[in-house]
Amino acid sequence: MPLVPTPPLDRSAVEAWVSEHLSDVVIGPARGSDRFVGGQQAADRALASFDVGGYAGRRNEVLPVASRSASGLSPWIRHGILSLPRVWAAVADGPRRDVQKFRDELLWQEYARHRYARLGKAPWHAVPNVTADRIAVGKGEGMACLDFVQDELEQSGWLVNQTRMWAASHWSVRHGLAWEAGEREMYRHLLDGSRAANGLGWQWTAGVATGKAYGFSRAQVERRAPELCGRCPHRDACPIEDWSDPASPVRISAPEMTNDPQVDTTAGPRSVEATGAPDAVWLTAESLGDDDPALAAHPELPAVFVFDTKLLRTLRLDAKRLVFLAETIADLAERRDVELRVGDPIIELAGRPLAATFAPVPGWRRRSAQLDVVALHPWPWLVDPHAGSVASFSAWRRKTGR
């Protein structure tokens, strides 16, 4: 497809653009999140307004919303609009206990990226597509807790970590359904959906990452969101009153879990690898911020982004995710030249000398190998990947020295 116009940075205009150009590759109407706006300007405001104080004690609170201390920065972090090193530095002056806990969570995100960059989808098994359009098995049964989780996911495209675990445990532990299928459905709706973090979260909850599943019962709801139980029609006969009794999960095992013989491939270049002069900066959904290394190094070049329709037809994402991405591109276009294309990146960018930033996902490596990337910039790791164990967060962290 030829070059398409970049939408103005206006929610209704972006929604109309997604409806016109991408309606055949998404699920749901072209409607943006009721909470999040894509782009660097929105990300900068969110980071500047985040107060890490109280995070350690209240990060798992669900309701009332005002009691939550979750940062809500993950949609911008997932797409590289806010890098982990920048967010790490931004909280340095906060209360020590809260800073430590928040940084622990950033390290968990980094661990998920290291693990996925090394293993890819090796831990996944092929499972049938989910035919229901709801993750929460209890949806439609009138369970206030699961209705709340699903409604927030569908309206905002985001959930606090606590409710992600509720939905994942209800699906994979209580009902024994394939975690891969549940992960796929949640991924479609999350603005911060990534195979790295979302995939590891589901593996951890189902117990295949640790050997111990995470249970879900009424006790967690009463502790984190008591008003849900208070208004639930099942409050006197709760279907999740007791803990589920899961079977012992089979823990994922692979040689690459304990040793990475190709750590340089996993980590990408440590310095710029230049073999020619680029005429554009290729941006992907992994790295869309103004601080993207390739973008920052080549301010004179246009940035080019391709909505990969072949991939999108496979993923079948909720339209909110593409509205968020289109808003991000529209925001960038206010500060520099942007080329926006829809189609197959291999075809759209064929024969063009490109600058790009390495991305820690196997799919990026496959695509970049088919393009003429003449200036490859390092990924901004928070912690450099190592060749040691990623079998657990603690084993990985000991090796990092963090």
C-alpha positions in Angstrom: 0.0 0.0 0.0 1.4 3.5 -0.8 2.1 6.0 1.9 -0.9 6.9 4.0 -1.6 10.3 5.6 -0.6 10.7 9.3 -3.7 11.6 11.4 -3.7 14.8 13.4 -3.2 14.4 17.2 -6.9 14.3 18.0 -8.8 11.3 19.4 -11.7 11.4 17.1 -9.5 11.9 14.0 -7.2 9.0 15.1 -10.2 6.8 15.6 -11.5 7.6 12.2 -8.1 6.9 10.7 -7.9 3.5 12.3 -11.5 2.7 11.2 -10.6 3.7 7.6 -7.2 1.9 7.3 -7.2 -0.9 9.8 -10.8 -2.0 10.5 -10.2 -5.3 8.8 -7.4 -6.4 11.1 -8.8 -5.6 14.5 -11.6 -6.6 16.8 -14.1 -4.2 18.2 -14.9 -0.6 17.1 -12.2 1.9 16.5 -12.5 3.5 19.9 -9.6 4.6 22.1 -8.9 3.9 25.8 -11.0 5.8 28.3 -7.9 6.4 30.3 -4.7 6.3 28.2 -3.5 8.5 25.3 -0.6 7.4 23.1 2.4 9.6 22.5 5.5 11.1 24.1 3.7 14.1 25.5 1.1 12.0 27.3 3.9 9.7 28.6 6.0 12.6 29.9 3.0 14.0 31.8 2.2 10.7 33.3 5.8 10.1 34.5 6.0 13.7 35.9 2.8 13.2 37.9 3.6 9.8 39.3 4.4 9.8 43.0 6.1 6.7 44.1 5.3 7.4 47.8 3.1 4.7 49.2 3.8 2.3 46.3 5.1 -0.5 48.5 2.0 -0.7 50.6 -0.7 0.0 48.1 0.5 -1.3 44.7 -2.0 -4.2 44.9 -5.0 -2.2 45.8 -7.9 -2.4 43.4 -10.8 -0.4 44.8 -11.5 2.3 45.5 -9.5 3.6 42.5 -8.2 6.5 44.6 -6.4 4.0 46.8 -4.3 2.5 44.0 -0.6 3.2 43.9 0.1 1.3 40.7 2.0 3.7 38.4 -0.1 3.1 35.2 3.0 3.8 33.1 3.2 0.3 31.5 1.5 1.2 28.2 4.2 3.8 27.4 7.0 1.5 28.8 5.8 -1.4 26.7 6.2 0.6 23.5 9.5 2.2 24.4 8.0 5.7 24.8 9.3 5.6 28.3 12.5 3.5 28.7 13.1 1.5 31.8 16.4 3.4 32.6 14.5 6.7 32.4 11.7 5.5 34.7 14.3 4.0 37.1 16.0 7.4 37.4 12.8 9.3 37.7 11.9 7.9 41.1 15.3 8.3 42.7 14.2 10.9 45.2 11.2 9.0 46.6 10.9 7.2 49.9 13.5 4.4 50.1 11.1 1.5 50.7 8.8 2.6 47.9 11.6 3.2 45.5 13.1 -0.2 46.2 9.8 -1.9 45.6 9.0 0.0 42.4 12.5 -0.7 41.1 12.0 -4.4 41.9 9.0 -4.3 39.6 11.0 -2.6 36.8 13.6 -5.3 37.2 10.9 -7.9 36.8 9.9 -6.3 33.5 13.5 -6.4 32.5 13.7 -10.1 33.5 10.7 -10.8 31.3 12.3 -9.1 28.4 15.6 -11.0 28.9 13.7 -14.3 29.1 11.6 -13.7 26.0 14.5 -12.4 24.0 16.3 -15.7 24.8 13.4 -18.2 24.6 10.9 -16.6 22.3 7.7 -18.6 22.3 9.4 -21.9 23.2 7.4 -22.2 26.4 4.1 -21.9 24.5 2.2 -24.9 23.3 -0.2 -24.9 20.4 -3.7 -24.7 21.7 -7.0 -24.0 19.9 -8.2 -20.5 19.4 -10.6 -19.3 22.1 -14.1 -19.0 20.7 -15.6 -17.0 23.6 -15.0 -13.3 23.5 -14.4 -13.1 27.3 -11.4 -14.2 29.3 -13.1 -14.5 32.7 -15.0 -17.8 32.8 -17.3 -16.2 35.4 -18.4 -13.4 33.1 -22.1 -13.8 32.6 -22.5 -15.6 35.9 -23.0 -12.3 37.7 -19.8 -12.4 39.7 -19.1 -8.8 40.4 -15.3 -9.3 40.7 -14.8 -10.9 37.3 -17.4 -8.5 35.7 -15.3 -5.6 37.0 -12.1 -7.0 35.7 -13.4 -7.6 32.3 -15.2 -4.3 32.0 -12.1 -2.4 33.0 -9.9 -4.3 30.6 -12.4 -3.7 27.7 -12.8 0.0 28.5 -9.3 1.1 29.4 -7.1 -1.7 28.0 -5.3 -1.9 31.3 -5.5 -3.7 34.6 -3.6 -3.5 37.9 -1.4 -6.6 38.5 -3.7 -8.0 41.1 -6.7 -8.3 38.9 -4.6 -9.7 36.0 -3.7 -12.5 38.4 -7.4 -13.0 39.4 -8.4 -13.5 35.8 -5.4 -15.7 34.9 -5.9 -17.9 38.0 -9.6 -18.2 37.5 -9.0 -19.4 34.0 -6.0 -21.6 34.2 -6.0 -22.8 37.9 -9.6 -23.0 39.0 -10.9 -24.1 35.6 -7.8 -25.9 34.3 -7.9 -24.2 30.9 -4.8 -23.7 28.7 -2.9 -20.7 30.0 -1.7 -20.0 26.5 -5.3 -19.4 25.3 -6.1 -17.1 28.2 -2.9 -15.2 27.8 -3.7 -14.7 24.1 -7.2 -13.3 24.9 -5.9 -10.9 27.5 -3.0 -9.8 25.3 -5.4 -8.7 22.6 -7.0 -6.1 24.9 -4.0 -4.8 26.9 -2.4 -1.6 25.7 0.8 -2.9 27.4 0.3 -6.4 26.1 3.6 -8.1 25.3 4.7 -11.7 25.0 7.4 -10.9 27.4 5.6 -9.5 30.4 2.0 -10.8 29.8 3.3 -14.2 28.8 5.5 -14.6 31.9 2.7 -13.3 34.1 0.4 -16.1 32.9 3.1 -18.7 33.2 3.8 -17.6 36.8 0.1 -17.7 37.7 -0.5 -21.1 36.1 2.6 -22.4 37.9 4.5 -23.5 34.8 7.2 -20.9 35.5 7.7 -21.9 39.2 6.0 -25.2 39.8 3.5 -23.6 42.1 0.2 -22.1 40.9 -1.4 -18.9 42.2 -4.8 -19.5 43.7 -7.7 -17.1 43.6 -10.6 -16.9 46.0 -13.0 -14.5 47.6 -10.4 -13.6 50.3 -8.4 -11.6 47.8 -11.4 -9.7 46.6 -12.5 -8.9 50.1 -9.0 -7.6 50.9 -8.3 -5.6 47.8 -11.8 -4.5 46.6 -14.4 -5.2 49.3 -17.1 -3.2 47.7 -17.3 -5.8 44.9 -18.3 -8.5 47.3 -20.7 -6.1 48.9 -22.7 -5.6 45.7 -22.3 -9.1 44.2 -25.5 -11.1 43.8 -23.5 -14.2 44.9 -22.3 -12.7 48.1 -24.2 -15.2 50.2 -23.2 -18.2 48.0 -19.9 -17.3 46.4 -18.6 -19.6 43.7 -15.0 -18.8 44.7 -15.6 -18.9 48.4 -12.9 -21.6 48.9 -9.5 -22.0 47.4 -9.3 -24.1 44.2 -7.4 -27.4 44.4 -5.2 -27.3 41.3 -3.3 -30.2 40.0 0.5 -29.9 40.3 1.6 -27.9 37.2 4.4 -29.2 35.1 7.2 -26.6 35.2 8.7 -25.4 31.9 12.1 -26.8 31.2 14.6 -26.2 28.4 18.4 -26.1 28.2 18.2 -22.4 27.3 16.6 -21.7 30.7 19.9 -22.2 32.5 22.4 -21.1 29.8 22.5 -18.8 26.8 25.1 -19.9 24.3 24.2 -16.9 22.1 24.0 -14.1 24.6 25.3 -11.6 22.0 22.3 -12.4 19.7 19.9 -12.1 22.7 21.4 -8.7 23.8 22.0 -7.2 20.4 24.9 -4.8 19.7 26.7 -2.9 22.5 27.6 -0.1 20.2 26.4 1.3 16.9 27.0 -1.1 13.9 27.2 1.1 10.8 27.8 -0.2 7.3 26.3 2.7 5.3 24.3 5.9 5.3 20.6 5.5 6.1 17.9 7.6 4.5 15.2 6.9 7.1 14.8 5.7 10.7 12.7 2.5 10.9 10.5 2.6 14.1 8.6 -0.5 15.4 6.1 -0.9 18.2 8.9 -1.8 20.6 10.5 1.6 20.5 8.4 4.7 19.7 9.8 7.3 22.0 11.7 10.5 21.2 14.7 8.9 23.0 14.8 5.9 20.7 18.5 5.6 20.0 18.3 5.5 16.2 15.7 8.4 16.2 17.8 10.5 18.5 21.0 9.9 16.5 19.5 10.9 13.1 17.3 14.0 13.7 17.6 15.0 10.1 16.0 11.8 8.8 12.3 11.0 8.5 10.9 8.3 10.8 9.0 5.5 9.0 6.5 3.2 10.8 4.6 0.4 9.1 1.4 -1.1 10.5 2.1 -4.8 9.7 -1.2 -6.0 8.4 0.0 -9.6 8.0 1.0 -9.8 11.7 -2.1 -7.8 12.8 -4.5 -10.3 11.0 -2.9 -13.0 13.1 -3.0 -11.2 16.4 -6.5 -9.8 16.0 -5.9 -7.0 18.5 -8.6 -4.8 20.1 -8.8 -1.6 18.1 -7.8 0.4 21.3 -4.3 -0.8 20.9 -4.0 0.5 17.4 -5.6 3.8 18.4 -2.9 4.1 21.0 -0.2 3.4 18.5 -1.7 5.8 15.9 -1.9 8.5 18.5 1.8 7.9 19.3 2.8 8.3 15.6 0.5 11.4 15.3 2.3 12.9 18.4 5.7 12.2 16.9 4.7 13.9 13.6 4.2 17.2 15.5 8.0 17.3 16.0 9.6 15.6 13.0 9.0 14.2 9.6 7.1 10.9 9.7 6.2 8.4 7.0 3.3 6.1 7.9 2.6 3.0 5.9 0.2 0.1 6.0 1.2 -3.3 4.7 4.1 -5.8 4.9 7.3 -4.0 6.3 9.5 -6.3 4.2 7.8 -5.0 1.0 7.3 -1.4 2.1 10.9 -1.0 3.2 12.6 -3.2 0.6 15.9 -1.8 -0.8 15.9 1.2 1.5 18.9 1.9 3.7 17.6 2.2 7.3 18.7 3.2 10.8 17.0 1.2 13.5 17.2 0.3 17.2 17.7 -3.3 18.1 14.5 -4.8 19.7 14.7 -7.7 22.2 12.0 -9.8 20.4 12.6 -12.7 18.0 10.2 -11.3 15.5 12.2 -8.1 15.1 15.3 -10.1 14.5 13.6 -12.1 11.7 12.3 -9.0 10.0 15.4 -6.9 10.3 17.5 -9.7 8.7 15.4 -9.2 5.5 15.9 -5.5 5.4 18.8 -3.2 4.7 19.6 -1.9 8.2 22.8 0.0 7.7 22.9 1.7 11.1 21.9 -0.6 14.0 21.7 1.0 17.4 21.8 -0.8 20.8 18.7 -1.4 22.9 18.6 0.7 26.1 18.8 -2.1 28.6 18.3 -1.5 32.2 20.5 -4.5 32.9 22.7 -6.1 30.2 21.6 -9.7 29.4 23.9 -12.4 30.7 24.4 -16.1 29.8 23.3 -17.4 33.2 20.0 -18.9 34.4 16.6 -17.3 33.6 14.8 -20.2 35.2 13.6 -17.9 38.0 13.6 -14.2 38.8 15.8 -14.7 41.8 18.4 -16.7 39.9 18.5 -14.2 37.1 18.8 -11.3 39.5 21.7 -12.8 41.4 23.6 -13.0 38.2 22.9 -9.3 37.4 24.1 -8.1 40.8 21.0 -5.9 41.2 
